[in-house]
Amino acid sequence: MDQVQVRKEVNENIRICKPTRETILLCANGFQTQDTHDSTPMMEYFNNNFREQYQNCHIVCVKLFEPGVKKTHHAKLFEKTLSDAIVSYGKAGYDIILLGYSFSGALAAKMAYKYQNYISRLILVAPVHDTLVNGAIPGYFEYAVKFSKLQKKYGKRVANAVGRQTVVGLPGLLIAIFYSILKNRKYFKKVQQDTLLIRGDADVLCTPHSIAKVNKKIQGEHVLYAYPKMSHGILKTLKLNGVVYEDILNFCFDTPYILEKNVTLTAQEKRQEVKNTALDDDGEEIPTFNEIFAKIDPDCDEVTLEEDM
């Protein structure tokens, strides 16, 4: 695994220590069209490596919407789902650390302001502040159109072939996401908790302008970590983003950095990978997501495609 030269701000007022009480990291998802939550790989990494030594520390993935269930594609339901989780764990006595990713960064900022008695720390991963300046609206809709073409041409089996779930009512979901950003981004300036900001240098949605706006608005103690060559899909896999997982877990639970010990494990897992193919009604192999996407957009970013799988 190549060493990533992460640029980390230092703030001596932010104390990193192992929790002494029951502590939970609640992770809200970003825009996704798959069954697996964005933070599931990080949660699995924690459980595989630190579960026994950190028995009072937990990670829960909060799914703000179901990609294939149109009735869940509403900004108010995003907020209710996250709010219910916070209140439930807060009343149960947990110390809560809240993570917002992509569009849910703005919603997480609102929750941090609303539930200051429950939420002790905040993590904003690739928070989207702009929607027009960074081309997020046309970019997301372009993706929606492309995926729609795949479904129309190859049918529902494409979703199985690439591990994705068909998204019903995608335009409505995107509108709800943009509305959530516009409605909640004002709460960045009301954040008082210690906050970790994370951004990949190759991110075209959380632009330099976007992260600068968020960084400037936050009132509480905060630090920014920047990762070279990483894009908006900065939580995708251990192989590509393990260094990000370790920084987040260290900020939350003061876990050690053991990434080099996991290189061998990652290599073993890679050797055990078996190509997952799907056949159409004629018994012919359905092209992979990368192969189909390359035909639609030959100039697509190979790094982005690799992270998106």
C-alpha positions as CSV (number, residue, x, y, z in Angstrom):
1,M,0.0,0.0,0.0
2,D,1.5,3.3,-1.1
3,Q,2.1,5.8,1.7
4,V,-0.2,8.8,1.5
5,Q,1.2,12.1,2.5
6,V,-1.8,13.6,4.3
7,R,-1.7,17.3,5.2
8,K,-3.1,17.6,8.7
9,E,-3.8,20.8,10.6
10,V,-2.9,20.7,14.3
11,N,-5.1,22.2,17.0
12,E,-3.8,21.7,20.5
13,N,-7.2,22.5,21.9
14,I,-8.6,19.3,20.5
15,R,-7.8,16.4,22.8
16,I,-7.6,12.9,21.5
17,C,-8.2,10.2,24.1
18,K,-9.8,6.8,24.5
19,P,-13.4,7.1,25.6
20,T,-14.2,6.0,29.2
21,R,-17.9,5.8,28.6
22,E,-20.1,4.2,26.0
23,T,-19.4,6.1,22.8
24,I,-21.0,5.7,19.4
25,L,-20.0,7.0,16.0
26,L,-23.2,7.6,14.0
27,C,-22.5,7.8,10.3
28,A,-24.9,9.4,7.8
29,N,-24.6,8.4,4.2
30,G,-24.1,10.6,1.2
31,F,-25.7,10.2,-2.3
32,Q,-25.6,6.5,-3.0
33,T,-27.3,4.1,-5.4
34,Q,-26.2,0.9,-3.7
35,D,-27.4,-1.2,-0.8
36,T,-24.1,-1.0,1.2
37,H,-23.8,2.1,3.4
38,D,-20.9,4.4,2.6
39,S,-19.4,3.9,6.0
40,T,-19.8,0.1,6.1
41,P,-16.2,-0.7,5.1
42,M,-14.9,1.6,7.8
43,M,-17.2,0.0,10.4
44,E,-16.0,-3.5,9.3
45,Y,-12.4,-2.3,9.6
46,F,-13.0,-1.1,13.1
47,N,-14.8,-4.3,14.1
48,N,-12.1,-6.5,12.7
49,N,-9.2,-4.7,14.3
50,F,-10.3,-2.9,17.5
51,R,-13.6,-4.5,18.7
52,E,-12.0,-6.4,21.6
53,Q,-9.8,-3.5,22.9
54,Y,-12.5,-0.9,22.5
55,Q,-15.6,-2.6,23.7
56,N,-17.3,0.6,24.8
57,C,-16.9,2.1,21.3
58,H,-19.4,1.4,18.5
59,I,-20.1,2.5,14.9
60,V,-23.6,2.6,13.5
61,C,-24.4,3.4,9.9
62,V,-27.6,5.5,9.6
63,K,-29.2,5.1,6.2
64,L,-31.0,8.4,5.4
65,F,-32.9,6.9,2.5
66,E,-33.4,3.6,0.6
67,P,-32.2,4.1,-3.0
68,G,-34.9,1.9,-4.5
69,V,-37.8,3.2,-2.3
70,K,-39.2,6.4,-3.7
71,K,-41.2,7.3,-0.6
72,T,-38.0,7.7,1.4
73,H,-36.6,10.4,-1.0
74,H,-37.6,13.5,1.0
75,A,-35.4,16.0,2.9
76,K,-37.7,15.9,5.9
77,L,-37.3,12.2,6.2
78,F,-33.5,12.4,6.0
79,E,-33.7,14.7,9.0
80,K,-36.2,12.6,10.9
81,T,-34.2,9.4,10.4
82,L,-31.0,11.0,11.7
83,S,-32.7,12.8,14.5
84,D,-34.4,9.6,15.7
85,A,-31.1,7.8,15.8
86,I,-29.5,10.6,17.8
87,V,-32.3,10.9,20.3
88,S,-32.4,7.1,20.7
89,Y,-28.7,6.7,21.5
90,G,-28.6,9.9,23.4
91,K,-31.4,8.9,25.8
92,A,-29.7,5.5,26.2
93,G,-26.7,7.4,27.6
94,Y,-24.2,7.1,24.7
95,D,-21.7,9.9,24.0
96,I,-22.4,10.6,20.3
97,I,-19.9,11.5,17.6
98,L,-21.7,12.4,14.4
99,L,-20.3,11.9,10.9
100,G,-21.8,13.6,7.9
101,Y,-20.6,12.7,4.4
102,S,-21.1,14.7,1.2
103,F,-24.6,16.2,1.2
104,S,-25.3,15.0,4.7
105,G,-22.5,17.2,6.1
106,A,-24.9,20.1,6.2
107,L,-27.6,18.0,7.9
108,A,-25.0,16.8,10.4
109,A,-24.1,20.4,11.2
110,K,-27.8,21.1,11.9
111,M,-28.0,18.0,14.2
112,A,-24.9,19.1,16.0
113,Y,-26.4,22.4,16.7
114,K,-29.8,21.0,17.6
115,Y,-28.5,18.2,19.9
116,Q,-25.5,19.8,21.6
117,N,-26.3,17.9,24.8
118,Y,-26.0,14.5,23.0
119,I,-23.3,15.2,20.3
120,S,-19.7,15.7,21.6
121,R,-17.8,15.7,18.3
122,L,-18.5,16.2,14.6
123,I,-16.8,14.8,11.5
124,L,-17.5,16.3,8.1
125,V,-16.3,14.1,5.2
126,A,-16.2,15.9,1.8
127,P,-19.0,18.3,2.9
128,V,-20.9,19.8,-0.1
129,H,-21.6,23.5,0.5
130,D,-22.0,24.7,-3.1
131,T,-24.5,23.3,-5.6
132,L,-24.0,25.6,-8.6
133,V,-20.3,26.7,-8.3
134,N,-19.0,23.2,-8.3
135,G,-21.4,21.8,-11.0
136,A,-23.0,19.4,-8.6
137,I,-26.5,19.7,-10.0
138,P,-25.5,19.0,-13.7
139,G,-22.9,16.4,-12.5
140,Y,-25.4,14.4,-10.5
141,F,-28.1,14.6,-13.2
142,E,-25.6,13.5,-15.8
143,Y,-24.8,10.5,-13.7
144,A,-28.5,9.8,-13.3
145,V,-29.0,9.9,-17.1
146,K,-26.1,7.5,-17.7
147,F,-27.3,5.0,-15.2
148,S,-30.8,5.2,-16.6
149,K,-29.3,4.3,-20.0
150,L,-27.6,1.3,-18.5
151,Q,-30.8,0.0,-17.0
152,K,-32.8,0.6,-20.2
153,K,-30.2,-1.2,-22.3
154,Y,-29.2,-4.1,-20.1
155,G,-32.1,-4.4,-17.7
156,K,-32.2,-5.0,-13.9
157,R,-29.3,-7.5,-14.1
158,V,-26.9,-4.7,-14.5
159,A,-27.6,-3.7,-10.9
160,N,-26.7,-7.2,-9.8
161,A,-23.6,-7.3,-12.0
162,V,-22.1,-4.2,-10.6
163,G,-23.5,-4.6,-7.0
164,R,-25.9,-1.7,-7.3
165,Q,-29.5,-1.2,-6.6
166,T,-31.9,0.3,-9.1
167,V,-32.9,3.8,-8.0
168,V,-36.5,4.5,-8.5
169,G,-37.4,8.2,-8.7
170,L,-33.7,9.4,-9.0
171,P,-34.5,12.9,-10.1
172,G,-36.7,13.4,-7.0
173,L,-34.0,12.0,-4.8
174,L,-31.5,14.5,-6.2
175,I,-33.8,17.4,-5.7
176,A,-34.3,16.3,-2.1
177,I,-30.6,16.2,-1.6
178,F,-30.0,19.7,-3.1
179,Y,-32.8,21.1,-1.0
180,S,-31.3,19.5,2.1
181,I,-27.9,21.2,1.3
182,L,-29.5,24.6,0.7
183,K,-31.7,24.4,3.7
184,N,-29.1,23.2,6.2
185,R,-25.7,24.7,5.2
186,K,-26.4,27.8,7.3
187,Y,-25.8,25.6,10.3
188,F,-22.1,25.2,9.6
189,K,-21.6,28.5,11.3
190,K,-23.4,27.3,14.4
191,V,-21.2,24.2,15.1
192,Q,-19.6,24.4,18.5
193,Q,-18.2,20.9,18.9
194,D,-14.7,19.8,18.1
195,T,-14.8,19.0,14.4
196,L,-12.7,17.1,11.9
197,L,-12.9,18.2,8.3
198,I,-11.8,15.7,5.6
199,R,-11.3,16.4,1.9
200,G,-9.6,14.7,-1.1
201,D,-7.6,17.0,-3.3
202,A,-9.2,15.5,-6.4
203,D,-12.8,16.1,-5.2
204,V,-14.9,18.0,-7.7
205,L,-18.0,18.2,-5.5
206,C,-16.4,19.3,-2.3
207,T,-14.4,22.0,-4.1
208,P,-11.6,24.1,-2.5
209,H,-14.2,26.9,-2.4
210,S,-16.7,24.6,-0.6
211,I,-14.3,23.3,2.0
212,A,-12.9,26.9,2.6
213,K,-16.5,28.1,3.2
214,V,-17.2,25.3,5.7
215,N,-13.8,25.8,7.4
216,K,-14.4,29.5,7.8
217,K,-17.9,29.2,9.2
218,I,-17.3,26.6,11.9
219,Q,-17.1,28.3,15.3
220,G,-15.8,25.5,17.4
221,E,-12.3,24.0,17.5
222,H,-11.6,22.2,14.2
223,V,-8.9,20.8,12.0
224,L,-8.7,20.0,8.3
225,Y,-7.1,16.9,6.8
226,A,-6.4,16.8,3.1
227,Y,-5.7,13.7,1.1
228,P,-3.7,13.8,-2.2
229,K,-5.4,12.2,-5.3
230,M,-8.5,11.1,-3.5
231,S,-11.9,12.1,-5.0
232,H,-15.4,12.5,-3.5
233,G,-15.6,8.7,-3.0
234,I,-13.2,9.0,-0.1
235,L,-14.8,6.3,2.1
236,K,-15.2,3.6,-0.5
237,T,-12.6,0.8,0.3
238,L,-9.9,-0.1,2.7
239,K,-7.5,-0.5,-0.2
240,L,-8.0,3.0,-1.5
241,N,-9.0,4.9,1.6
242,G,-7.7,3.0,4.6
243,V,-5.7,6.0,5.8
244,V,-8.9,8.0,6.0
245,Y,-10.5,5.3,8.1
246,E,-7.6,5.3,10.6
247,D,-7.7,9.1,10.9
248,I,-11.4,9.1,11.6
249,L,-11.2,6.3,14.2
250,N,-8.2,7.9,15.9
251,F,-10.1,11.2,16.1
252,C,-13.1,9.4,17.6
253,F,-11.6,6.7,19.8
254,D,-7.8,7.3,19.9
255,T,-7.2,4.0,18.1
256,P,-3.7,3.3,16.9
257,Y,-2.4,3.5,13.4
258,I,-1.9,-0.1,12.2
259,L,-2.3,0.3,8.4
260,E,0.9,-1.4,7.5
261,K,-0.2,-4.5,9.3
262,N,-3.3,-4.6,7.1
263,V,-1.4,-4.5,3.8
264,T,-0.9,-8.2,3.9
265,L,-4.5,-8.8,4.7
266,T,-5.6,-6.6,1.8
267,A,-3.3,-8.5,-0.6
268,Q,-4.8,-11.8,0.6
269,E,-8.3,-10.6,0.1
270,K,-7.4,-9.4,-3.4
271,R,-6.0,-12.8,-4.3
272,Q,-9.2,-14.4,-3.2
273,E,-11.4,-12.1,-5.3
274,V,-13.5,-13.9,-7.9
275,K,-14.9,-12.1,-10.8
276,N,-18.6,-11.8,-10.3
277,T,-20.3,-12.1,-13.6
278,A,-23.9,-12.1,-14.6
279,L,-25.4,-13.7,-17.7
280,D,-28.2,-12.4,-19.8
281,D,-31.1,-14.6,-21.1
282,D,-28.9,-15.8,-24.0
283,G,-26.2,-16.9,-21.7
284,E,-23.8,-14.1,-22.6
285,E,-21.8,-12.2,-20.0
286,I,-23.2,-8.8,-19.2
287,P,-20.5,-6.1,-19.4
288,T,-19.1,-4.7,-16.2
289,F,-20.0,-1.3,-14.9
290,N,-16.6,0.1,-16.1
291,E,-17.0,-1.4,-19.6
292,I,-20.4,0.0,-20.1
293,F,-19.6,3.4,-18.7
294,A,-16.5,3.6,-20.9
295,K,-18.7,3.1,-24.0
296,I,-21.0,5.9,-22.9
297,D,-18.3,8.2,-21.8
298,P,-14.8,7.2,-23.2
299,D,-13.2,10.1,-21.4
300,C,-14.4,9.2,-17.9
301,D,-12.0,9.4,-15.0
302,E,-10.4,6.0,-14.4
303,V,-9.5,6.8,-10.8
304,T,-13.2,7.7,-10.1
305,L,-14.4,4.5,-11.7
306,E,-12.0,2.4,-9.6
307,E,-13.2,4.1,-6.4
308,D,-16.8,3.8,-7.5
309,M,-16.7,0.0,-7.7
